[in-house]
Amino acid sequence: MSSFASSQSSTIHDEDSDAPTSKRPRHSRHPKPKRKPMSLAGIIHVPMDIFAEIASYLYPHDILSLARTTKHYRTLLMQRSAKHIWSASERNIPGLPPCPEHLDEPEYASLVFGKSCSQCAANVGTTRRMDAVLCVKLCNICRERMIVGSSTVPTPAHHLVLFSQTIKPPTHLNPGYTLINSVNTVTAAMYLHANTGDTAAFQRWQQLRQAALAKQREFANVLGPFLDSMDEKRDDEVEDIKAKRFVAIKERLMQIGWEEVDCHVTHYPLLREWQKLVAQPKPLTNRIWDNILPKLLPILTTNRQQRLIRERKERARDRVVRMHGLLTELEDSMRPVIEFQGEGSEGLTTTAALPFPNRRAALKLPVVRGLLKEDVSGDAVAEIFGAKREDVVRDVRNWRYRLEEELGQMIYRAGEGYAGLLGVTRYAWEGISRWDLTSTTFTPESLEHISPATQKALRADSVFQIGKPKEFNWSPICHFYPDVIHLHQAQLEQQHSIDVQNTADSDVDDGYESDVTRKPLNLSGISGHAPGKRAAKRLLRCLGKPHAAYLEMKAIGQRFVCERCWVKKPMGWAEIVEHYANSQHGSNTTKHWFAHQGIKFNNEHDTAEDKISHETASAIEKDEAWTARRRRYPGIGSVSPPGAEKAESQSAMSVPTERNTGTTTTATEPESDTKPLVRILSLEEAEAALKDENGDEVVRCGICEAVAESDDGSGPSTRMPRPEGSREVIVRHLIDVHELPEEKWEMVLKTGQSTHTTER
């Protein structure tokens, strides 16, 4: 008691003291305005008929919210007597089906418009719709606990429960789902009737159950479309809110200096973060704006940089595409065509289009590169291109001249191998001499497009090859200018299909500047055809046209025929050159293979020049072998190899040598065989020869066929000669090639149909 009294006295003393009492700190700066007490209390006393009239204008979810405000309204609206109020509110929503018999009105309104779980009352939001078949709206936890698959339901109960395919995704094992309470109710009733043994009662119960389920299915078929329309309407409202939010954000961004195009973020790495801040179903307020602005600025800055880069690439791609069209038009209008005008009674003529840069090479021309580097639109490039058209034409001509000079160097390099074999000294290539010019007469219109380099490339003995031979003893196909460039460009187009984006990024790059100046075109697959060049020179000398152009020879057509071998098919210039090149290219291998079989073989295409070169090469080989032997056995001394003096003297007398005569270099030619290499048929002879070529009866050389068929894989069986033709031709072959006496001809001649076609 004393302590209680003392505490009371101290409390009284403190209250009477002058010291101020401590106050509780105020946490809210803006206190909520005080509402007048009992301001809405009078609404409770509104008469029932007036309240019902007011409620008839409300929606079901409004009445549901009103019922949850006070106990008075809950008691009032949850009674059966308030059914007409709920029914009137349902009629205010177009398309909403009436409340079914197996549900009451408040439950029906909660399922359709509510946001809570029908089992645990947890908030599931507005996106979770009710299941029209099972008439439930479940949260995730209750769905896993209250829903079972069709595989767990007893088979006799399948027709007594409803299965939904929308409450959970169907599977192969469980195509439908139902409520576990419904399964328990049905199974319990089935067991009950089974225990009582009243079959009639069980059948009546089944009929009633199935009738109720049929009504529920019918109701679900009507409610489903309404729920779908509600979802669509809700989605439209959400999208409308998002659109208004985006418009508000865009207006505020433009007020602080951003452009409208910057407000549309299209850079994919930034799109997700942008959508999180902008595409939200919430109206934009000042508070939200202050929160998201610092996050939007880095996104907008990066997006603007990427947009400028993308637009620059698009303009570059547009310039390249537009330039392709302009260059195509230029090619169609300015591609030079040279024409050979023949003389005499035949009056042969032929034309050839000089090369034009392909798409990759054209984009590397100096003027074109300069236009592509300018950051302008495609229309602006077209205008500038029209003003600089003459400069582009000049670049195209320079490109062709550099190309022809490169081809001339290839032809020069192709002749070094043959000169080295003969031991002839060659001088460095110093340009084009007058001996390189063609003797062919072109039309006056063609002369303006022909330079000295063009005449060098147009010579009939300027032979090129593409790629490498597939067989070691077979020469590649012979090509001539300008056909070889057209074919090579077509192959490049197939190998390197131009992608517009890659072209805009790579072909306009500064790294190509040195390549543009040095090499006008990728000629890595083209080289001089050394055997073809030698064959063409000999054929031209035989025809008396050592400086003729390829166009002149091409104009003759398929009228060249070999005068040395069994092949009597009329050929064009490229074919006859290739025929002689192949015969010389693989002659040593074929001769060695025949010698291995013990059979005589002479190459009927060899001239005196070839025989001298073969003897010289043989002497060189013997000399090298003798030198190696002397190094191995020093006691031999300085004895000369057998046959060396004879070979040296013969080489000194017969090998062609060059002499310098001022500005040009001429060669002393050896005497040729009396038999010509080639002959040009008349038109009638060529036509007759082509007809005779398809005869049924032919004669074949049995010696060559036996050697070809005896190949065990170590010899060139795929290209071994198999001569066939008329008897006269094959007899001449036996005399010239195998040196066979007349009494043995019939032993090796074979008759029959042709077993293969002649050369190309």
C-alpha positions as a printed Julia matrix, in Angstrom:
760×3 Matrix{Float64}:
   0.0     0.0      0.0
   2.79    2.34     0.8
   4.39    1.87    -2.56
   1.06    2.33    -4.33
   0.48    5.53    -2.28
   3.92    6.83    -3.03
   3.43    6.2     -6.7
   0.1     7.94    -6.58
   1.59   10.91    -4.77
   4.43   11.15    -7.26
   1.98   11.02   -10.1
  -0.08   13.79    -8.57
   3.09   15.79    -7.97
   4.13   15.44   -11.57
   0.77   16.53   -12.84
   0.81   19.61   -10.61
   4.33   20.62   -11.64
   4.94   23.4    -14.16
   7.09   21.18   -16.45
   5.45   20.63   -19.88
   4.24   17.15   -20.65
   5.88   15.23   -23.59
   3.72   14.76   -26.69
   3.66   11.81   -29.11
   5.39   12.79   -32.39
   3.17   13.27   -35.42
   4.11   10.88   -38.27
   1.74   12.17   -40.92
   2.06   15.66   -42.32
  -1.32   15.56   -44.01
  -3.86   14.02   -41.64
  -6.94   12.56   -43.17
  -9.94   14.88   -42.96
 -12.29   13.92   -40.2
 -15.62   12.65   -41.36
 -18.71   13.73   -39.63
 -19.89   10.99   -37.33
 -22.94    9.05   -38.52
 -23.02   10.97   -41.85
 -24.32    7.88   -43.75
 -26.31    6.42   -40.94
 -29.57    7.65   -42.42
 -29.27    5.39   -45.48
 -29.94    2.38   -43.31
 -33.44    3.63   -42.62
 -34.35    3.9    -46.32
 -37.55    1.94   -47.02
 -37.09   -1.46   -48.66
 -39.02   -0.65   -51.83
 -36.96    2.5    -52.42
 -33.71    0.6    -51.75
 -34.79   -2.14   -54.17
 -35.54    0.47   -56.84
 -32.09    2.02   -56.37
 -30.36   -1.39   -56.41
 -32.1    -2.36   -59.66
 -29.79    0.08   -61.5
 -26.62   -1.48   -60.08
 -24.48   -4.31   -61.46
 -24.05   -7.66   -59.68
 -20.51   -6.87   -58.58
 -21.7    -3.52   -57.14
 -24.37   -5.26   -55.06
 -21.76   -7.82   -54.0
 -19.5    -5.02   -52.79
 -22.43   -3.34   -51.03
 -23.26   -6.57   -49.2
 -19.74   -6.66   -47.8
 -19.85   -3.15   -46.32
 -22.0    -3.61   -43.2
 -23.78   -6.37   -41.38
 -27.07   -4.65   -42.1
 -26.66   -4.84   -45.86
 -25.18   -8.31   -45.65
 -28.21   -9.54   -43.77
 -30.51   -7.67   -46.11
 -28.99   -8.81   -49.41
 -28.19  -12.39   -48.46
 -31.81  -13.28   -47.72
 -33.97  -15.17   -50.19
 -36.33  -12.24   -50.23
 -33.6   -10.16   -51.99
 -33.48  -12.53   -54.97
 -35.37  -10.04   -57.14
 -32.65   -7.42   -56.46
 -29.92   -9.77   -57.74
 -32.0   -10.82   -60.72
 -32.63   -7.18   -61.68
 -28.9    -6.42   -61.5
 -28.1    -9.43   -63.71
 -30.38   -8.06   -66.39
 -28.3    -4.86   -66.48
 -25.39   -6.77   -68.08
 -26.1    -7.7    -71.71
 -25.42  -11.33   -72.57
 -25.14  -12.59   -69.0
 -27.07  -15.86   -68.61
 -29.54  -16.06   -65.7
 -28.4   -17.69   -62.48
 -28.62  -21.52   -62.83
 -30.54  -23.71   -60.42
 -27.45  -25.31   -58.85
 -26.11  -21.88   -57.78
 -27.57  -19.03   -55.76
 -27.37  -15.42   -56.93
 -24.61  -14.12   -54.59
 -22.46  -17.18   -55.36
 -23.05  -16.75   -59.08
 -22.07  -13.05   -58.94
 -18.95  -13.88   -56.94
 -17.86  -16.54   -59.45
 -18.39  -14.35   -62.5
 -17.3   -10.93   -61.22
 -15.42  -11.63   -58.0
 -11.66  -11.76   -57.4
 -11.56  -14.36   -54.65
 -11.16  -18.12   -54.62
 -14.49  -19.95   -54.25
 -12.86  -22.42   -51.84
 -10.55  -20.42   -49.56
 -11.57  -16.81   -50.41
  -7.99  -15.92   -51.36
  -7.52  -13.13   -53.9
  -6.93  -14.56   -57.39
  -7.22  -11.3    -59.36
  -9.31  -10.49   -62.37
  -7.29  -12.54   -64.84
  -8.38  -15.87   -63.35
 -11.78  -16.67   -64.81
 -14.31  -19.12   -63.45
 -14.6   -22.57   -64.97
 -17.94  -22.66   -66.81
 -18.27  -26.46   -66.56
 -17.36  -27.04   -62.91
 -18.64  -23.61   -61.77
 -15.65  -22.89   -59.54
 -12.88  -20.27   -59.38
  -9.85  -21.72   -57.6
  -6.45  -20.4    -56.65
  -3.35  -22.41   -57.49
  -3.21  -24.17   -54.13
  -6.88  -25.13   -54.11
  -6.73  -26.21   -57.72
  -3.97  -28.71   -56.99
  -5.87  -29.93   -53.92
  -9.44  -30.0    -55.22
  -8.96  -31.1    -58.86
  -8.25  -34.68   -60.01
  -7.61  -36.1    -63.45
  -9.91  -38.44   -65.32
  -7.45  -41.32   -64.91
  -8.02  -41.33   -61.13
 -11.83  -41.41   -61.39
 -13.4   -44.9    -61.3
 -14.69  -45.93   -64.7
 -18.32  -46.54   -63.55
 -18.44  -42.94   -62.27
 -17.24  -41.26   -65.48
 -20.74  -40.62   -66.79
 -21.89  -39.23   -63.43
 -19.38  -36.37   -63.09
 -18.43  -33.4    -65.26
 -14.96  -33.09   -66.78
 -13.39  -29.77   -67.74
 -10.6   -29.23   -70.23
  -9.93  -25.59   -69.35
  -9.27  -25.59   -65.62
  -5.93  -27.34   -66.26
  -4.08  -28.14   -69.5
  -5.19  -31.59   -70.73
  -2.66  -34.38   -71.19
  -2.66  -37.75   -72.9
  -3.21  -39.48   -69.57
  -5.73  -36.95   -68.24
  -7.75  -35.39   -71.07
 -10.2   -33.9    -68.51
 -10.37  -32.86   -64.86
 -13.16  -32.83   -62.25
 -13.76  -31.88   -58.61
 -12.7   -34.43   -56.03
 -15.81  -33.59   -53.98
 -18.02  -34.62   -56.92
 -16.13  -37.9    -57.25
 -16.47  -38.61   -53.53
 -20.19  -37.82   -53.61
 -20.84  -40.09   -56.58
 -18.76  -43.0    -55.27
 -20.39  -42.75   -51.84
 -23.86  -42.85   -53.4
 -22.88  -45.82   -55.57
 -21.6   -47.76   -52.57
 -24.71  -46.86   -50.57
 -27.08  -48.13   -53.24
 -24.93  -51.19   -53.75
 -25.18  -52.05   -50.06
 -28.94  -51.57   -49.96
 -29.46  -53.56   -53.13
 -32.25  -51.26   -54.31
 -31.58  -51.26   -58.04
 -34.65  -49.2    -58.92
 -33.68  -46.42   -56.52
 -30.12  -46.42   -57.91
 -31.42  -46.1    -61.46
 -33.68  -43.21   -60.46
 -30.74  -41.5    -58.77
 -28.62  -41.96   -61.86
 -31.31  -40.46   -64.09
 -31.67  -37.43   -61.83
 -27.89  -37.02   -61.65
 -27.48  -37.2    -65.41
 -30.34  -34.74   -65.96
 -28.67  -32.25   -63.59
 -25.36  -32.7    -65.37
 -27.04  -32.13   -68.71
 -28.41  -28.8    -67.47
 -24.96  -27.82   -66.2
 -23.42  -28.64   -69.59
 -26.09  -26.6    -71.33
 -25.44  -23.69   -68.98
 -21.67  -24.0    -69.57
 -22.21  -23.79   -73.33
 -24.06  -20.49   -72.83
 -21.76  -19.03   -70.17
 -18.52  -19.8    -72.03
 -19.0   -17.24   -74.84
 -19.98  -14.59   -72.29
 -16.79  -15.18   -70.31
 -14.8   -14.96   -73.54
 -16.37  -11.62   -74.37
 -15.6   -10.4    -70.85
 -11.95  -11.37   -71.28
 -11.77   -9.58   -74.61
 -13.36   -6.49   -73.15
 -10.98   -6.56   -70.2
  -8.01   -6.93   -72.55
  -9.23   -3.99   -74.6
  -9.52   -1.88   -71.47
  -6.01   -2.86   -70.4
  -4.6    -2.03   -73.81
  -6.43    1.29   -73.79
  -4.89    2.15   -70.43
  -1.44    1.15   -71.71
  -1.91    3.28   -74.83
  -2.93    6.32   -72.8
   0.05    5.79   -70.52
   2.41    5.58   -73.5
   0.95    8.75   -75.02
   1.38   10.59   -71.74
   5.0     9.4    -71.41
   5.74   10.36   -75.03
   4.32   13.87   -74.53
   6.45   14.43   -71.45
   9.58   13.11   -73.19
   9.02   15.41   -76.17
   8.65   18.33   -73.77
  12.17   17.73   -72.45
  13.75   17.54   -75.93
  13.32   13.99   -77.25
  11.95   13.33   -80.72
   8.89   11.22   -81.4
  10.95    8.55   -83.17
  13.07    8.17   -80.02
   9.98    7.21   -78.03
   9.56    4.01   -80.05
  12.18    1.63   -78.7
  12.96   -1.06   -81.28
  16.38   -2.27   -80.11
  15.65   -5.78   -78.9
  18.0    -5.9    -75.84
  16.27   -2.77   -74.47
  12.72   -3.71   -75.4
  12.0    -5.83   -72.35
  13.11   -3.17   -69.86
  11.2    -0.51   -71.82
   8.0    -2.55   -71.69
   8.33   -2.96   -67.93
   8.33    0.79   -67.46
   5.96    1.96   -70.19
   3.54   -0.85   -71.04
   1.84   -1.01   -67.66
  -1.96   -1.0    -67.14
  -1.72    1.96   -64.77
  -2.42    5.62   -65.53
   0.62    7.89   -65.46
   0.83   10.15   -62.43
   3.44   12.69   -61.38
   4.8    10.33   -58.77
   5.14    7.48   -61.27
   6.78    9.84   -63.77
   9.37   10.95   -61.24
  10.18    7.32   -60.49
  10.53    6.02   -64.06
  12.25    9.01   -65.73
  15.79    8.2    -64.45
  15.32    4.64   -65.74
  14.0     5.75   -69.12
  16.84    8.11   -70.02
  19.62    5.46   -70.4
  17.27    3.3    -72.48
  16.38    6.2    -74.76
  20.02    7.21   -75.2
  21.15    3.71   -76.17
  18.13    3.24   -78.43
  18.9     6.49   -80.26
  22.5     5.4    -80.86
  21.39    2.03   -82.2
  18.73    3.66   -84.35
  21.26    6.0    -85.94
  23.58    3.07   -86.65
  20.72    1.07   -88.13
  19.56    3.97   -90.29
  23.11    4.52   -91.51
  23.35    0.85   -92.52
  19.97    1.03   -94.22
  21.08    4.06   -96.2
  24.3     2.25   -97.14
  22.3    -0.79   -98.23
  19.95    1.45  -100.19
  22.91    3.11  -101.89
  24.38   -0.27  -102.86
  21.07   -1.53  -104.26
  20.54    1.71  -106.16
  24.13    1.6   -107.41
  23.62   -1.94  -108.7
  20.72   -0.72  -110.8
  22.68    2.29  -112.08
  25.67    0.14  -113.02
  23.4    -2.34  -114.79
  21.92    0.48  -116.85
  25.42    1.76  -117.58
  26.55   -1.7   -118.68
  23.62   -2.04  -121.06
  24.3     1.35  -122.59
  28.11    1.45  -122.8
  29.4    -2.13  -122.98
  31.81   -1.95  -125.95
  31.41   -4.52  -128.71
  34.28   -5.15  -131.1
  33.62   -6.6   -134.54
  35.9    -8.42  -136.94
  35.13   -7.76  -140.57
  36.43  -10.5   -142.84
  37.63  -10.0   -146.37
  37.25  -12.1   -149.48
  34.36  -14.05  -150.89
  33.27  -15.57  -147.59
  33.08  -12.25  -145.73
  33.18  -13.83  -142.25
  32.19  -11.58  -139.37
  31.98  -12.06  -135.64
  31.57   -9.82  -132.62
  32.64   -9.97  -128.98
  31.6    -7.9   -125.99
  34.52   -6.66  -123.93
  34.3    -7.35  -120.18
  32.43   -5.11  -117.79
  33.16   -5.15  -114.04
  30.98   -7.56  -112.12
  29.03   -6.31  -109.14
  31.85   -6.68  -106.62
  34.47   -5.14  -108.89
  32.14   -2.33  -109.98
  31.53   -1.29  -106.38
  35.3    -0.88  -105.95
  35.75    1.61  -108.77
  37.15    4.89  -107.37
  34.17    7.1   -108.24
  31.65    4.46  -107.16
  33.47    3.91  -103.86
  33.42    7.62  -103.2
  29.67    7.76  -103.79
  29.01    4.79  -101.55
  31.0     6.34   -98.71
  28.83    9.47   -98.69
  26.07    9.17   -96.11
  23.21   10.12   -98.42
  20.02    8.47   -99.63
  19.67    6.31  -102.72
  17.94    9.09  -104.65
  20.81   11.47  -103.91
  23.3     8.84  -105.1
  21.39    8.55  -108.38
  21.63   12.31  -108.93
  25.36   12.42  -108.14
  25.95    9.37  -110.33
  24.3    11.1   -113.26
  26.59   14.1   -112.81
  29.71   11.89  -112.62
  28.73    9.41  -115.3
  31.72   10.26  -117.51
  34.09    9.68  -114.6
  32.54    6.26  -114.0
  32.95    5.4   -117.69
  36.61    6.38  -117.47
  37.06    4.16  -114.4
  35.46    1.24  -116.25
  37.87    1.68  -119.14
  40.85    1.88  -116.81
  39.59   -1.24  -115.06
  39.47   -3.1   -118.38
  42.92   -1.88  -119.4
  44.44   -3.06  -116.09
  42.65   -6.37  -116.54
  44.09   -6.81  -120.02
  47.58   -5.92  -118.79
  47.27   -8.56  -116.09
  46.22  -11.11  -118.7
  49.2   -10.1   -120.84
  51.55  -10.82  -117.95
  49.91  -14.22  -117.54
  50.6   -15.0   -121.2
  54.22  -13.91  -120.77
  54.68  -16.09  -117.69
  53.1   -19.04  -119.5
  55.96  -18.99  -122.06
  58.82  -19.12  -119.54
  58.55  -22.86  -118.99
  59.11  -23.74  -122.65
  61.99  -21.28  -122.99
  63.64  -22.7   -119.89
  63.44  -26.2   -121.34
  65.34  -25.1   -124.46
  67.83  -23.05  -122.48
  66.81  -19.82  -124.17
  67.41  -16.59  -122.26
  64.26  -14.58  -121.62
  64.18  -10.93  -120.69
  61.86   -9.25  -118.21
  58.47   -8.25  -119.49
  58.73   -4.62  -120.52
  55.28   -3.98  -121.86
  53.82   -4.67  -125.28
  55.87   -4.66  -128.48
  54.65   -4.27  -132.02
  54.99   -8.04  -132.49
  52.23   -8.53  -129.91
  49.69   -6.57  -131.94
  47.22   -8.48  -134.03
  47.11   -8.41  -137.8
  43.32   -8.72  -137.82
  41.34   -5.8   -139.21
  38.49   -4.54  -137.02
  35.67   -2.19  -137.9
  36.31    1.55  -137.38
  33.76    1.64  -134.55
  35.7    -1.06  -132.7
  39.07    0.69  -132.86
  38.14    3.28  -130.23
  37.76    0.47  -127.67
  40.96   -1.39  -128.59
  44.23   -0.53  -126.88
  47.63   -2.26  -127.29
  46.84   -4.33  -124.21
  43.52   -5.3   -125.78
  45.27   -6.45  -128.95
  47.69   -8.53  -126.86
  44.81  -10.23  -125.06
  42.83  -10.72  -128.28
  45.58  -12.65  -130.05
  44.65  -16.15  -131.16
  47.72  -17.54  -129.36
  46.81  -15.86  -126.03
  45.44  -19.02  -124.47
  44.18  -19.19  -120.87
  43.02  -21.9   -118.52
  40.63  -21.85  -115.56
  41.51  -24.06  -112.61
  43.85  -27.02  -112.74
  43.7   -30.26  -114.76
  42.02  -33.18  -113.01
  44.53  -35.68  -114.45
  48.3   -35.4   -114.46
  48.7   -36.13  -118.17
  45.77  -34.14  -119.51
  45.77  -30.43  -120.3
  42.91  -28.16  -119.15
  40.38  -26.64  -121.51
  41.65  -23.76  -123.64
  39.94  -20.39  -123.26
  40.41  -17.09  -125.03
  39.78  -13.44  -124.25
  37.14  -12.08  -123.67
  35.21  -15.35  -123.26
  37.46  -16.45  -120.4
  36.53  -13.36  -118.36
  32.8   -13.83  -118.95
  33.04  -17.46  -117.83
  35.16  -16.57  -114.81
  32.74  -13.84  -113.72
  29.83  -16.29  -113.98
  31.7   -18.74  -111.75
  32.43  -16.0   -109.21
  28.74  -15.09  -109.09
  27.86  -18.71  -108.29
  30.55  -19.05  -105.63
  29.99  -15.67  -103.99
  26.33  -14.71  -104.1
  26.26  -11.07  -103.01
  24.27  -10.34   -99.89
  23.17   -6.72   -99.79
  23.95   -6.3    -96.1
  27.41   -7.84   -96.41
  28.09   -5.76   -99.5
  27.2    -2.57   -97.68
  29.45   -3.46   -94.75
  32.44   -5.09   -96.48
  32.79   -4.03  -100.1
  32.74   -0.36   -99.17
  35.33   -0.83   -96.44
  38.58    1.1    -96.67
  40.6    -2.1    -96.49
  39.97   -2.74  -100.18
  41.71    0.39  -101.41
  45.03   -1.28  -102.19
  43.32   -4.25  -103.82
  41.32   -1.94  -106.07
  44.45   -0.26  -107.37
  46.49   -3.44  -107.8
  44.02   -6.07  -109.05
  40.87   -5.05  -110.94
  39.35   -8.54  -110.64
  39.96  -11.71  -108.7
  41.91  -13.68  -111.31
  43.19  -16.33  -108.93
  41.55  -19.1   -110.96
  42.9   -17.93  -114.35
  46.42  -18.54  -115.66
  48.22  -18.76  -118.96
  47.86  -22.05  -120.8
  51.49  -22.85  -121.75
  50.79  -25.97  -123.88
  47.89  -24.21  -125.54
  50.01  -21.15  -126.27
  52.72  -23.25  -127.93
  50.14  -25.2   -129.94
  48.36  -22.03  -131.07
  51.6   -20.42  -132.24
  52.49  -23.46  -134.35
  49.01  -23.69  -135.82
  49.01  -19.99  -136.71
  52.4   -20.28  -138.38
  51.13  -23.27  -140.33
  48.09  -21.26  -141.48
  50.25  -18.27  -142.4
  48.58  -16.01  -139.82
  51.07  -15.75  -136.94
  49.49  -12.56  -135.54
  45.79  -13.25  -136.11
  43.17  -12.41  -133.5
  40.97  -14.95  -131.8
  37.87  -13.39  -133.34
  39.22  -14.05  -136.83
  39.83  -17.71  -136.01
  36.5   -18.0   -134.24
  34.68  -16.62  -137.28
  35.92  -19.57  -139.37
  33.82  -21.91  -137.24
  34.18  -25.7   -137.03
  36.31  -26.11  -140.13
  39.75  -26.88  -138.69
  40.92  -30.46  -139.17
  44.11  -32.12  -137.91
  46.44  -33.27  -140.7
  48.7   -35.36  -138.46
  46.57  -37.92  -136.59
  43.5   -40.11  -136.95
  41.07  -37.48  -135.58
  39.3   -36.1   -138.66
  36.44  -34.37  -136.94
  36.07  -30.69  -137.97
  36.81  -28.52  -134.96
  36.64  -24.9   -133.94
  39.72  -22.89  -133.06
  39.56  -23.62  -129.33
  39.07  -27.32  -130.03
  41.97  -27.66  -132.47
  44.3   -25.79  -130.1
  43.23  -28.01  -127.24
  43.69  -31.08  -129.45
  47.34  -30.24  -130.15
  47.98  -29.11  -126.57
  46.7   -32.41  -125.19
  48.76  -34.43  -127.65
  51.95  -32.66  -126.61
  51.16  -32.41  -122.9
  50.82  -36.17  -122.36
  53.06  -37.47  -125.13
  56.02  -38.39  -122.92
  53.84  -40.32  -120.47
  52.08  -42.18  -123.27
  55.37  -42.92  -125.05
  56.92  -44.31  -121.86
  53.87  -46.46  -121.23
  54.02  -47.94  -124.74
  57.75  -48.5   -124.32
  57.03  -50.33  -121.08
  54.84  -52.68  -123.12
  57.6   -53.11  -125.72
  55.7   -51.27  -128.48
  56.96  -48.51  -130.73
  55.11  -45.19  -130.36
  55.83  -41.95  -132.21
  53.85  -38.8   -131.54
  52.57  -37.86  -134.98
  52.01  -34.28  -133.8
  55.71  -33.68  -133.11
  57.47  -31.2   -135.34
  61.19  -30.79  -135.9
  61.19  -28.27  -133.08
  59.64  -30.83  -130.72
  62.16  -33.5   -131.68
  65.04  -31.11  -131.0
  63.58  -30.18  -127.61
  63.08  -33.86  -126.69
  66.7   -34.67  -127.62
  67.96  -31.66  -125.7
  65.95  -32.62  -122.62
  67.24  -36.2   -122.88
  70.83  -34.94  -123.14
  70.29  -32.74  -120.09
  68.95  -35.69  -118.11
  71.93  -37.85  -119.13
  74.34  -35.07  -118.23
  72.76  -34.66  -114.79
  72.94  -38.42  -114.2
  76.61  -38.49  -115.34
  77.48  -35.56  -113.05
  75.87  -37.32  -110.09
  77.88  -40.46  -110.93
  81.14  -38.45  -111.05
  80.4   -37.02  -107.6
  79.83  -40.51  -106.28
  82.91  -42.0   -108.02
  85.62  -39.29  -108.26
  87.99  -41.64  -110.09
  86.08  -41.3   -113.32
  87.73  -37.94  -113.93
  86.6   -35.58  -116.63
  85.35  -38.18  -119.06
  82.3   -36.83  -120.95
  79.01  -38.74  -120.73
  78.16  -40.97  -123.66
  76.35  -39.06  -126.41
  76.9   -35.68  -124.79
  79.07  -34.25  -127.57
  76.57  -35.32  -130.2
  73.66  -33.79  -128.3
  75.54  -30.56  -127.65
  76.59  -30.16  -131.26
  73.11  -30.95  -132.5
  71.6   -28.57  -129.96
  74.01  -25.82  -130.93
  73.11  -26.18  -134.58
  69.36  -26.64  -134.25
  68.05  -24.95  -131.09
  66.31  -21.66  -131.93
  68.02  -18.64  -130.42
  66.95  -15.08  -129.93
  68.78  -12.02  -131.16
  68.19   -8.45  -130.16
  67.47   -6.18  -133.1
  67.01   -2.82  -131.55
  63.61   -2.59  -129.96
  62.31   -6.05  -130.86
  63.46   -9.63  -130.42
  63.21  -12.2   -133.23
  63.88  -15.94  -133.25
  65.5   -18.2   -135.83
  62.87  -20.85  -136.57
  63.88  -24.45  -137.36
  62.72  -26.09  -140.56
  59.26  -27.59  -140.18
  58.11  -30.93  -141.44
  56.69  -30.97  -144.92
  53.38  -32.31  -143.65
  51.08  -29.48  -142.43
  49.63  -29.45  -138.91
  46.16  -28.21  -139.73
  43.95  -27.49  -142.69
  40.86  -25.3   -143.05
  38.01  -27.07  -144.78
  35.57  -25.37  -147.06
  31.96  -25.13  -145.94
  31.01  -28.07  -148.16
  33.92  -30.21  -146.93
  33.12  -29.47  -143.28
  29.47  -30.39  -143.74
  30.41  -33.61  -145.52
  32.96  -34.5   -142.83
  30.39  -34.05  -140.08
  28.01  -36.39  -141.9
  30.69  -39.04  -142.53
  31.68  -38.94  -138.86
  28.46  -40.69  -137.84
  29.1   -43.78  -139.99
  28.4   -47.21  -138.54
  31.51  -49.08  -139.76
  34.85  -47.89  -138.4
  38.35  -49.37  -138.25
  40.28  -49.33  -134.97
  43.92  -49.81  -134.03
  44.25  -53.1   -132.17
  47.69  -52.2   -130.78
  46.49  -49.08  -128.95
  43.37  -50.85  -127.66
  45.43  -53.76  -126.33
  47.79  -51.39  -124.5
  44.9   -49.39  -123.04
  43.07  -52.51  -121.86
  46.22  -54.04  -120.33
  46.64  -51.14  -117.94
  46.82  -52.42  -114.35
  46.26  -49.03  -112.78
  49.81  -47.72  -113.09
  49.3   -46.09  -116.5
  47.07  -43.33  -117.9
  44.29  -45.65  -119.03
  41.62  -42.96  -118.94
  43.44  -40.93  -121.61
  45.23  -43.63  -123.59
  44.64  -43.13  -127.33
  42.1   -45.44  -128.95
  42.33  -44.48  -132.62
  39.4   -45.22  -134.91
  38.31  -44.03  -138.32
  38.48  -45.06  -141.94
  40.88  -47.78  -143.11
  43.1   -45.25  -144.82
  43.4   -43.15  -141.65
  44.22  -46.09  -139.37
  46.77  -47.52  -141.86
  48.52  -44.14  -141.87
  48.42  -44.28  -138.05
  50.14  -47.7   -138.05
  52.88  -46.41  -140.34
  53.55  -43.07  -138.61
  53.03  -44.05  -134.97
  54.0   -47.72  -134.65
  56.21  -48.04  -137.78
  54.42  -51.29  -138.57
  55.28  -53.07  -141.87
  52.53  -53.74  -144.39
  52.4   -57.51  -143.85
  51.24  -56.96  -140.25
  48.46  -54.46  -140.91
  45.64  -56.97  -141.15
  46.67  -58.55  -137.85
  46.0   -55.38  -135.83
  43.13  -53.76  -137.73
  39.72  -54.16  -136.09
  36.37  -53.33  -137.6
  33.08  -52.6   -135.9
  30.99  -49.8   -134.48
  32.51  -46.82  -132.77
  33.21  -47.46  -129.1
  33.66  -43.84  -128.09
  33.36  -40.34  -129.37
  36.31  -38.28  -130.41
  37.68  -35.35  -128.5
  35.87  -32.21  -127.61
